[in-house]
Amino acid sequence: FPYTTLFRSWSLHSSKTVKELLLLRKTIEQVKGRHYEINGCGGFQLSYYIPGLEVAFKIDNEIAIYNSLKNLNDKILFYLENKNLREINLLSDLIDFNITGKFSLSKAIDLLTYESKTISDIIKIKIQELNPVNLISDSNKVIFMKPTIPEIARSKLKFDYNFKFKDLDLLAILTDNDKLDIEGYGSGKIENDSTNFSISANLNLDYFLSKKNGTLTYLSGINSDIHFNRDNNALSFDKLFGSISIDGKRIYYNNDFKDINADIIFNQSKLFYNLSASLASRLQTELEGTVEMQADKQIINIDYLWANLDKVEWETESSASIVFTNDFIKLKNFLLKRDNASISLGGTIFNNGEQNIKFSVNHLPGKILGKYLFQVNDQKFDADFNLYTDITGTVNSPEIDIKLNVDNIGYGKTIFGSLISNLKYSNLLLNVNTSFVDSAKTFSAPLLTLTGYAPIDLGFIHVKNRFLQSEQIYINLNSKNFNLASLGNSLPYIRNLKGLFKADVKLTGTYSKPTLAGFMKIINGSFIANPSGLKYNFS
């Protein structure tokens, strides 16, 4: 049986010939089965370079190569000194995830598990410190028994990672989502040694869409950078360092947020923040300040706040602060202003639930009031709105005193009168005393009164039933001679309104079984309809 090569012919019938054939020096290298077998077993392989090897494998990723004896020696020494150097490529229909660096996979998993839990617990403890009156109930309260540092936290590890989101249709089926879609990618770096743990991450999200049970969540144009560092020898918020930067075009979840920007820097016991966003087309806001973490208290400083609500701009003129201690929360110097109008809020809530809160609105023009209350942009409507509120008692059983004065209510050149209201709440009962007086402010003869009481629970937390269904109600609307001409031409489609309105209506009984009694009537009423000019008389 002849075997022909480029150089000579061989006969396999001769034992001498077979021996010479086996000892023949190779004239060409080629990819062997062992190249696949070693990789198939998950083994490390350092191979002499063979043309075509790069077709079957990713060089220096799936297989290491050398091309000379000297190069072989250098490569052997390099891989012996870098036993943990590796690259992992996780490819799936959902996401492609690539990791490159010096690490042991098992140690990396253990370390990331430990660090994520430790950091989460540290942040939870700090949130608990910012919540001394337990306004937020947390059944998973975290307590560190002692600062024990496991050996895994001292492991040396360093790797880079990157990922790209792909098709989430399968995940949508598994999670029972009607729709789940994403387009984006990210990268980052994780490093650890005996002293520090650090992580950085960059996310570029073109869009994310989730629809489940009629609830829609949508994000677009999200770019975020996170840099984070922790001292491995301490279990303290003061030993966390880092920065978070987020820019977003749109976030929709129940409300539509646009143009989101957030920059947060934290360094030991101080945090700096700068935030801005738009809510639909109604509200745009900017906020900046600091958070101080001291041994006995935490202070949130609001250095600047600007808000544009319904195209009406408000801003602070000086810094405000919220102070958290083990004994109380105190809000100081919060004041928003626009021209002569102002909104202020301040006071203290103690850890036993007692409170002393003051809220006021001063000289709010009717034009702005119409926008905020009725979504009406009518420049002819005018008034001087003033509200003073004192809240005492406890958060569960507050005592509230409200004084409301709306002076010089008018439309165009017509002044209707003024509204004076006193509301007092205590012991689950709201007492109402409201009067509407003429433009001359004849308080002794009000044109219209609303008095009475209503059973209601105005507690701030843990309220199951606001309206006490079985308790008695008493509301009385009374008017002796309210002249309809005082409304001028403020009502749409009519002018020259005339007549007297009289009423004595009483609402009694309970919410579930109300009783209405009394009368309401208009005497000698008339108006002219627009645009027909027809006059109508009614009583």
C-alpha positions in Angstrom: 0.0 0.0 0.0 1.9 3.1 -1.2 1.8 6.3 0.9 2.9 9.3 -1.2 4.3 12.6 0.2 5.8 15.5 -1.6 9.3 13.9 -1.1 9.1 10.1 -1.4 6.9 7.0 -1.4 6.6 4.6 1.5 5.6 0.9 1.7 3.8 0.0 4.9 4.7 -3.7 4.3 8.2 -3.1 5.6 8.8 -2.8 9.4 11.8 -0.6 8.7 9.8 1.7 6.6 7.1 2.0 9.3 9.9 2.9 11.9 11.3 5.6 9.6 7.8 7.0 9.0 7.1 7.3 12.8 10.4 9.0 13.4 9.9 11.4 10.5 10.4 15.1 11.4 7.2 17.2 10.9 7.3 19.6 8.0 4.1 21.5 8.9 2.1 22.3 12.0 -1.7 22.0 12.2 -4.6 22.4 14.6 -4.9 19.1 16.7 -7.8 17.5 18.5 -6.1 18.3 21.8 -6.6 22.0 21.2 -10.4 21.4 21.4 -10.2 18.7 24.1 -8.3 20.8 26.7 -10.5 23.8 26.2 -13.6 21.5 26.3 -12.5 20.3 29.8 -12.1 23.9 31.0 -8.3 23.6 31.2 -5.7 26.3 30.6 -3.7 25.8 27.4 -0.4 27.4 26.2 0.2 26.3 22.6 2.8 26.9 19.9 1.3 29.2 17.3 -0.2 27.4 14.3 -1.6 29.2 11.3 -5.4 28.9 11.5 -5.5 28.7 15.3 -7.0 32.2 15.3 -9.9 30.9 13.2 -10.9 28.3 15.9 -10.1 30.4 19.0 -9.8 33.9 20.3 -6.1 34.3 20.9 -5.1 35.3 24.5 -8.7 34.8 25.5 -9.7 31.2 24.8 -6.1 30.0 24.3 -2.6 31.4 25.0 0.2 31.1 22.5 4.0 31.3 22.1 6.1 31.5 19.0 9.7 30.7 20.2 11.5 29.0 23.1 12.4 32.4 24.7 8.8 33.6 24.2 7.6 30.3 25.8 9.7 30.8 28.9 8.4 34.4 29.3 4.8 33.2 28.9 5.3 30.4 31.4 6.7 32.8 34.0 3.9 35.4 33.3 1.1 32.9 33.8 2.7 31.3 36.9 2.8 34.8 38.5 -0.7 35.6 37.3 -2.7 32.5 38.2 -5.9 34.5 38.7 -5.7 36.3 35.3 -8.8 35.4 33.3 -11.5 36.6 31.0 -15.1 35.3 31.3 -17.7 35.8 28.5 -21.3 35.1 29.5 -23.4 35.1 26.3 -27.1 34.7 26.4 -30.3 35.8 24.7 -30.9 38.3 27.5 -27.5 39.9 28.0 -23.8 39.6 27.0 -21.5 40.0 30.0 -17.7 40.1 29.8 -15.3 40.1 32.8 -11.5 40.6 32.4 -8.9 40.8 35.2 -7.1 39.1 38.1 -9.6 37.2 40.3 -10.8 33.9 41.5 -14.4 33.4 40.5 -15.5 31.8 43.7 -13.7 34.5 45.8 -15.2 37.2 43.6 -18.7 35.9 44.2 -18.2 35.6 48.0 -16.7 39.1 48.2 -19.4 40.8 46.2 -22.1 39.0 48.3 -20.4 40.2 51.5 -19.8 43.8 50.3 -23.4 44.3 48.9 -24.9 43.1 52.2 -22.6 45.1 54.3 -23.1 48.3 52.4 -26.9 47.8 52.3 -26.9 47.3 56.1 -24.7 50.4 56.7 -27.2 52.5 54.6 -30.2 51.1 56.4 -28.7 52.0 59.8 -28.2 55.6 58.6 -31.8 55.8 57.3 -32.9 54.6 60.8 -30.9 57.4 62.3 -32.8 59.8 60.1 -36.1 58.5 61.3 -36.1 59.0 65.1 -39.9 59.1 65.4 -40.5 56.0 63.4 -42.6 57.7 60.8 -41.4 55.0 58.5 -42.0 51.5 59.9 -39.2 49.0 59.1 -39.7 45.5 60.3 -36.2 44.6 59.0 -34.3 46.8 61.4 -30.5 46.2 61.1 -28.2 46.0 64.1 -24.5 45.3 63.9 -23.5 43.2 66.9 -19.7 43.9 66.5 -17.4 45.1 63.7 -16.1 41.7 62.6 -14.2 41.7 59.3 -14.1 38.4 57.5 -11.0 37.1 55.7 -12.8 37.4 52.3 -12.8 41.2 52.7 -8.9 41.1 52.6 -8.8 39.1 49.3 -6.9 40.8 46.4 -9.1 41.1 43.4 -9.3 43.3 40.3 -11.4 43.1 37.2 -13.1 45.1 34.5 -16.5 44.3 33.2 -18.9 45.4 30.4 -22.3 44.2 29.3 -24.9 44.8 26.6 -28.7 44.2 27.0 -30.4 42.1 24.4 -33.8 40.5 24.0 -36.0 40.4 27.2 -39.0 38.6 25.6 -38.2 35.3 27.5 -37.8 37.2 30.8 -41.2 38.9 30.1 -42.8 35.5 29.9 -41.2 34.3 33.1 -42.1 37.4 35.0 -45.7 37.6 33.6 -45.0 41.0 32.0 -47.2 42.1 29.1 -44.2 43.8 27.6 -40.5 44.0 28.6 -38.0 45.6 26.3 -34.6 47.3 26.8 -31.8 48.8 24.8 -28.5 49.8 26.4 -25.0 48.9 27.6 -22.6 49.5 30.5 -19.2 49.0 31.9 -17.3 49.3 35.1 -14.5 48.1 37.4 -14.2 46.4 40.7 -11.1 46.3 42.9 -10.4 45.0 46.4 -7.5 44.6 48.8 -7.0 44.4 52.5 -7.7 48.1 53.0 -10.4 49.1 50.4 -13.2 48.0 48.3 -14.0 50.1 45.2 -16.5 49.8 42.4 -17.3 52.0 39.4 -20.2 51.6 37.0 -21.3 53.4 33.8 -24.8 52.8 32.4 -26.1 54.1 29.1 -29.8 53.2 28.7 -31.4 54.1 25.4 -34.8 53.0 26.7 -36.5 50.6 29.1 -40.1 49.6 28.8 -42.2 47.5 31.2 -45.9 46.9 31.1 -47.6 44.7 33.7 -51.2 44.5 34.8 -51.9 47.9 33.2 -49.0 49.6 34.9 -46.5 51.2 32.5 -42.9 52.0 33.4 -40.7 53.8 30.8 -37.2 55.2 30.9 -35.3 56.8 28.1 -32.0 58.5 27.6 -30.6 57.5 31.0 -26.8 57.9 31.6 -25.3 57.2 35.0 -21.8 57.2 36.5 -21.2 55.7 39.9 -17.9 55.6 41.8 -17.9 54.1 45.2 -15.2 53.3 47.8 -15.4 51.7 51.2 -12.8 51.2 54.0 -12.7 47.4 54.6 -11.6 47.9 58.2 -14.7 49.8 59.3 -18.4 49.2 59.3 -19.4 52.9 59.3 -21.2 55.3 56.9 -18.4 57.8 57.6 -16.0 55.4 55.8 -18.0 55.5 52.5 -16.8 57.7 49.7 -18.0 58.2 46.2 -20.1 60.0 43.7 -23.3 59.4 41.7 -24.2 61.3 38.5 -27.5 60.6 36.7 -28.9 62.3 33.6 -32.2 61.2 32.1 -34.4 62.4 29.3 -37.6 60.8 30.6 -38.9 58.6 33.4 -42.5 57.6 33.5 -44.1 55.7 36.4 -47.6 57.0 37.4 -46.2 60.5 36.7 -44.1 61.8 33.8 -40.7 63.1 34.9 -38.4 64.7 32.3 -35.0 66.3 32.1 -33.7 64.5 35.3 -30.3 65.5 36.6 -28.8 64.4 39.9 -25.2 64.8 41.1 -24.4 63.4 44.6 -20.9 63.4 46.2 -20.3 61.9 49.6 -17.1 62.1 51.5 -16.8 60.8 55.0 -19.5 62.6 57.1 -20.7 65.0 54.4 -22.8 64.7 51.3 -23.3 67.2 48.6 -26.3 67.1 46.3 -27.6 69.0 43.2 -30.9 67.9 41.8 -33.3 69.0 39.1 -36.3 67.6 37.2 -39.6 68.4 35.5 -42.9 66.9 36.3 -45.1 66.7 33.2 -45.6 70.3 32.0 -46.6 71.7 35.4 -43.6 71.6 37.6 -39.9 72.3 37.1 -37.6 72.3 40.1 -33.9 72.7 41.2 -32.5 71.8 44.6 -29.0 71.9 46.0 -27.4 71.6 49.4 -25.5 69.4 51.8 -26.1 66.6 54.3 -23.9 66.6 57.5 -23.5 63.3 59.4 -22.5 64.2 62.9 -22.1 61.9 66.0 -25.3 63.2 67.7 -27.3 64.5 64.8 -27.7 64.7 61.0 -28.5 67.9 59.2 -30.0 68.3 55.7 -29.1 71.8 54.5 -31.2 73.2 51.7 -29.0 75.9 50.3 -31.2 76.7 47.3 -34.6 75.7 46.1 -36.2 77.0 42.9 -39.6 75.8 41.6 -41.8 76.7 38.7 -45.3 75.5 39.2 -47.8 76.3 36.5 -45.4 78.9 35.1 -45.2 80.7 38.5 -41.7 80.8 39.9 -40.8 80.4 43.5 -37.4 80.4 45.2 -35.7 80.5 48.6 -33.8 83.6 49.6 -31.8 81.9 52.4 -30.7 78.5 53.5 -33.1 76.1 55.3 -32.3 73.0 57.3 -33.8 69.8 58.6 -32.1 68.5 61.8 -32.4 64.9 62.9 -31.5 63.8 66.4 -32.4 60.9 68.6 -35.0 63.2 70.2 -36.6 65.2 67.4 -36.8 66.3 63.8 -36.7 70.1 63.3 -37.3 72.1 60.2 -35.9 75.6 60.3 -36.1 78.7 58.1 -37.9 77.2 55.1 -39.3 80.2 53.2 -40.4 80.3 49.5 -41.0 83.7 48.0 -42.4 85.3 44.9 -42.7 89.1 44.9 -44.8 89.9 48.0 -46.2 86.3 48.3 -44.5 83.7 50.6 -44.9 80.2 51.8 -43.3 79.2 55.1 -43.0 75.9 57.0 -41.2 75.2 60.3 -41.4 73.3 63.6 -40.5 70.2 65.5 -41.6 66.6 65.7 -40.4 64.8 68.9 -39.6 61.1 69.2 -42.6 60.6 71.5 -44.9 61.8 68.7 -45.6 65.3 70.0 -45.3 68.1 67.5 -45.3 71.8 67.0 -45.6 72.8 63.4 -46.4 76.1 61.8 -47.4 76.5 58.1 -48.4 79.8 56.4 -49.2 81.3 53.0 -49.1 85.0 52.9 -50.5 87.4 50.2 -51.0 84.8 47.5 -52.7 86.7 44.5 -56.0 85.4 43.2 -54.5 84.9 39.7 -52.1 82.3 41.2 -54.8 80.8 43.5 -57.0 80.2 40.5 -54.2 78.4 38.7 -53.4 76.2 41.6 -56.9 75.4 42.8 -59.0 75.4 39.6 -56.4 75.1 36.8 -57.9 78.4 35.4 -55.6 81.0 33.9 -57.9 84.0 34.3 -56.1 87.3 34.8 -59.3 89.1 35.8 -59.8 87.0 39.0 -58.1 88.6 42.0 -57.9 88.1 45.8 -55.5 88.3 48.7 -55.1 84.7 50.1 -53.7 84.3 53.6 -53.5 81.0 55.5 -52.1 80.4 59.0 -51.9 76.9 60.4 -50.7 75.7 63.9 -50.4 71.9 64.5 -49.8 70.6 67.9 -50.7 67.4 69.8 -49.2 64.2 68.5 -48.9 62.7 65.0 -51.6 60.2 65.8 -53.9 62.6 67.6 -53.1 66.2 66.3 -54.7 69.4 67.3 -55.0 71.8 64.3 -55.9 75.5 64.3 -56.4 77.0 60.8 -57.2 80.7 60.1 -58.1 81.4 56.5 -58.7 84.9 55.1 -59.3 85.5 51.4 -59.6 89.3 51.2 -61.0 91.4 48.4 -62.3 88.6 46.2 -63.0 90.2 42.8 -63.3 89.8 39.1 -62.3 92.6 36.8 -63.3 95.8 38.5 -65.9 94.2 40.7 -65.1 93.3 44.3 -67.4 90.6 45.7 -66.3 90.6 49.3 -64.0 88.6 51.6 -64.0 85.1 53.1 -63.1 84.6 56.7 -62.8 81.0 58.0 -61.7 79.4 61.3 -61.3 75.7 61.5 -60.3 73.8 64.7 -59.6 70.1 64.9 -59.3 68.2 68.1 -60.4 64.8 69.5 -61.6 63.5 66.1 -63.9 66.5 65.5 -63.5 69.3 63.0 -65.3 72.5 63.9 -66.0 75.0 61.0 -66.9 78.7 61.3 -66.8 80.4 57.9 -68.3 83.8 56.8 -68.5 85.7 53.6 -68.8 89.5 54.1 -69.4 92.3 51.7 -66.7 94.5 50.1 -67.1 97.0 53.0 -66.2 94.1 55.4 -69.3 94.4 57.5 -68.4 91.5 59.9 -71.5 92.0 62.0 -73.8 91.1 59.1 -72.2 88.4 56.9 -73.8 87.7 53.6 -73.3 83.9 54.0 -72.2 81.7 56.8 -71.2 78.0 57.0 -70.9 76.6 60.6 -70.9 73.2 62.3 -68.8 70.2 62.9 -67.9 66.9 61.2 -66.3 63.7 62.8 -63.0 62.9 61.0 -59.7 61.4 61.8 -56.9 63.7 60.7 -54.1 61.7 62.2 -50.9 61.7 60.1 -50.1 58.0 60.3 -51.8 54.6 60.8 -55.3 55.9 59.9 -57.6 53.2 58.7 -60.9 55.1 58.4 -60.8 58.9 57.9 -64.5 59.4 58.1 -66.2 58.1 61.3 -69.4 56.7 59.8 -71.4 56.3 63.0 -70.7 59.7 64.5 -73.1 62.7 64.2 -72.6 65.5 61.7 -74.0 69.1 61.9 -73.5 71.6 59.1 -75.5 74.7 58.7 -75.5 77.0 55.6 -77.2 80.3 56.2 -77.8 83.4 54.1 -80.3 86.1 54.8 -80.0 88.5 51.9 -77.1 87.7 49.6 -77.3 90.2 46.7 -76.4 88.3 43.5 -75.5 91.7 41.9 -72.4 91.6 44.0 -71.1 88.8 41.7 -71.0 91.4 38.8 -70.4 89.8 35.4 -68.1 87.1 36.7 -70.3 84.2 35.7 -69.8 82.9 32.1 -72.4 83.6 29.4 -74.5 86.0 31.5 -74.4 89.7 32.6 -76.4 92.0 34.8 -77.2 89.3 37.4 -79.7 90.4 40.0 -81.7 89.0 42.9 -81.5 88.0 46.5 -80.3 84.6 47.7 -81.7 83.2 51.0 -80.9 79.9 52.6 -81.1 78.0 55.8 -79.9 74.4 55.2 -79.0 71.9 57.8 -77.1 68.7 57.3 -77.4 66.3 60.2 -77.3 62.5 60.9 -74.2 60.5 59.9 -72.1 59.9 56.8 -73.9 56.7 56.1 -77.4 58.1 56.9 -77.4 61.9 56.3 -80.5 64.1 56.8 -81.0 67.3 54.8 -83.5 69.9 55.9 -84.2 73.6 55.3 -84.6 75.8 52.2 -82.7 77.7 49.5 -84.4 80.3 47.3 -83.7 83.2 45.0 -86.1 86.2 45.0 -86.6 88.5 42.0 -83.8 87.0 40.1 -82.8 88.1 36.6 -79.9 88.2 34.1 -79.2 88.9 30.5 -77.8 86.0 28.4 -74.8 86.4 26.1 -74.6 86.8 23.2 -78.3 86.8 22.4 -79.1 89.7 24.7 -82.3 88.1 26.0 -83.4 88.9 29.5 -84.5 86.1 31.8 -86.5 86.5 35.1 -86.6 83.7 37.6 -87.4 83.0 41.3 
